[in-house]
Amino acid sequence: MSGTGKSRDVITVDGLGASGKSALARGLAARLGYGHLNSGLLYRAVAFVCLSEGHDLSDAHAVGDSMSRHPITLTFDSDRSSVVAIDGLVRSNELLSTEVSRGASLVARHQEVRDRLIDLQRHAFEPGGVVAEGRDMGTVIFPEARVKFFVVARLDVRAERRYQQLLGTANETPLDTITRDLDERDRRDATSAVGTMKQAVGAVIVDNSDEPLAVILAKMEAIVRQGGLRR
């Protein structure tokens, strides 16, 4: 079954919003020489398109219609990290706003949206190895992944991390607003009937609250290499 993790080496990194899973997945991919799939950017792109057109993000039909009219493609930069283009135009900072982040969580609840993005994710970087980051990489997209991680961190740490990320940018947001948004997103993600945030069976829990990034990455790399890398 090409693309589900059986035909190549796939490592999944799922986890809570702003838990630092992007930095961990990107760093792990670099250490392994693999591609880095940031699936969250795809849902942000869907939200960005719908918000730009003024659609109600709870309207699955309107969201699906926007996706049909505005193709979202996945390309990669020189570091083999994900780059998303909408209508052929690369989008980056526009996808990082609090509004788009909130919208991404909403559109991700539509089964049609998730279905439309499955193949794009499963075939990313084929036939090379990939570190796939998201919320259902180890449960839905790559259920046969060789190693699965689930990243967690305390809410206060995650809020501060997102605050620092946006500080000084056009998307700068008060810390209390970010904290509230993340808390609400956690509840939505845990209770949504579609795309529920949950730890994959056999996944290794990674607490990214306090230890330095390099220390955590070294532990994750050691776990991956213990099984031997398939090239």
N, C-alpha and C positions, 0 to 999 in steps of 0.2 A: 504494500500500500504506500505508494510514493507520497512523501510529504508529511506523514504522520509520525515519523520518528523511527521507522523500521529500516529504512534504506540508507540512512546516514546518521552521523552523531548529532543528537539534539540534547541540549541542556535547557531546562525551563526555569525561569525565575519569576514566580508570581508573588503578589504581596499587596499590602495596604497602600492607599494613596499617600504619596510623599514619604514613603518609608525608606527611600533611598535605593529602591530596586533598580532604577535606571543607571545610577552610578555603578552599582555592583554588577549588573548585567554587562554594561559597557566595558568595565574593567576586566571582568572574567573573560569576555570575548577576546579582548586584546591579548591577555595572557595565553589563551589557547590558540590564537590565530584564526578565530572563527568570526562569522558575521554576527552583528548585533541587531536583532529584530525588536523594535520598540512598537508593540502593537497599539499602545495607548495613543500614539500619534494618529493612527488611522481613525479612531473614534473622535479624536479632537478635530480632525479634518471634516468629518461628517457634521459635527456640531457647528463648526465655523461656517460651512456652506449654508446650513439651515438658518443660523442666526443672521447671516448676511442677507438672506432673502426674507427674513421676518417670519419664519414658520414657527408654529407651535411645536416644540420638541416632543410633546406627548402624542402628537398625531403621527402614527406610524406610516400612514399613506403619504402624507406630505414629506416626511423624511425620506422615504423610499423613492419618491418622485425626484427629489433633489439629487439623490445619489445617481439616478438614471441619467440626469441631465448634466451632471458635473463629475466626470470620471476622476477617481482618486487612484493614483498610481504610487508605487513604492520603488524608490531607487536608493542608491547607496553612495556615500562619500568615499574619499580616499582611505578613510579609516575603517571602511566596511560597516558604518553605522547607518541607521535608517534615515532616509530623506523622503518626505512626502510631498507630492505635487498634486495640485487641484487644477484641472483643465490645462495641464502642462506647465503650470507655474508653481515653482517651489515655494512652500510656505514654512516658516520657522517660528519667529517670534510671535507672529499673529496667533499661533496655536497655544500660547502659554498663558493667556489671560485667565483670570479667575472665572469670568463668564463662560469662556470656552471650556474650561475644566469642569465646571458645573454642568454644562451642556453635554459634554462627552459622557458623563455618568448617566444622563437621562436617555440619550439616543442609544446607548449600549443596552438598554433594557428591552429594545425591540428585537424580536427574534429575526425579523427580515434583515435588519442591519447586520447582525452577527453572521447570518448565513451568507450574505453578500461578500463578507470580508474573509471568510474561511480559506478559500483557495489562495488568495493573495498572501496570506500568512503562511500557509503550509508549504508553499513553493518558494518562499524567500530563501535566497542563497543556494538553492540546489545547484549542484549536488554536494556543495561543501558543508562543513559543520556550522551550526548556528546556536547561539545563546538567545532564546526567545523570552521576552519579558512581557508581562501583562497580568491578567487576572484569571484567565482560564487556559493558559498555555499548557499546563500539565494535566488538566482535566478534560479539555475538549479538543484543542487544536493539535497537541502532540501527546496523546495519551500513552504512547509507547516510548516517550523520551527516556534516555538512559539514566539521567540524574535529574531530580526535581528539587527545587528549593522554594521555600515560602518565607518571604521577608516581612518582619513585623518591627514596630518601634512604638514607643509611647506617643500619645497624641501631642503632648507639649513639644516633644522633639520634632515630630513631623511638621507641626505648625510653624515652628521657628525655622526649620529647614526651607519650607516653601516661602516664608516671609523673606528670608535672606536671598533666595533665588530671584524674587521679584523686586527687591529693593533697588531703587534708582532707575527702574525701567518704566515704560509707559503703563505697565500692568501692576505697578506697586499697589499693594492692598494692606489695610490695617491687620495687625496680628490677630485681634479678636475675631475679625470677619473670617480670616483663614481658618482659625480654630473651629469656629462654628460650622463652616462649610465642610471641613474634613470630617467632623463628627457626624453631620447629617449624611454625608456620602458613605461613611462606614455603615450606618444603619440601613441605607438603601441597598448597598452592595450585599449586605448579609441577608436581606429579606426578599430581594427581587426574585420573581419567578423565573426570570431569564438572566443568564450570565451571573449567577450567584457567586459571590466571592467565597471560596472555600479552599482549604488546603487539600492538595491532591494526595491520594493514598501513597504512602511511602516517601512523601516529600520531607526534606530536611528543613527544620525551622531555623531561620537565621534572625537573631535579634540585633538590629542595627541602631540601637538607642545610644550606646555609649562608646564602644570600642572604635579605634581608628579604622578608616576605610581599608588601609593596606593590610591590617591584621585580619579583618573579616575576609577580604579577598584571598589571602593566603590560605585560610581555612577552607574556603569554598573550592579553590583550585586543588588543594590536597584531596578533598573528597572526590572530585571529578577524576583525578589522575589515579586514584587507588584502583579504579576499575579498568584502567588502560584506555587510552584514546583510540578511536577507530578513525582512520584517515580515508 
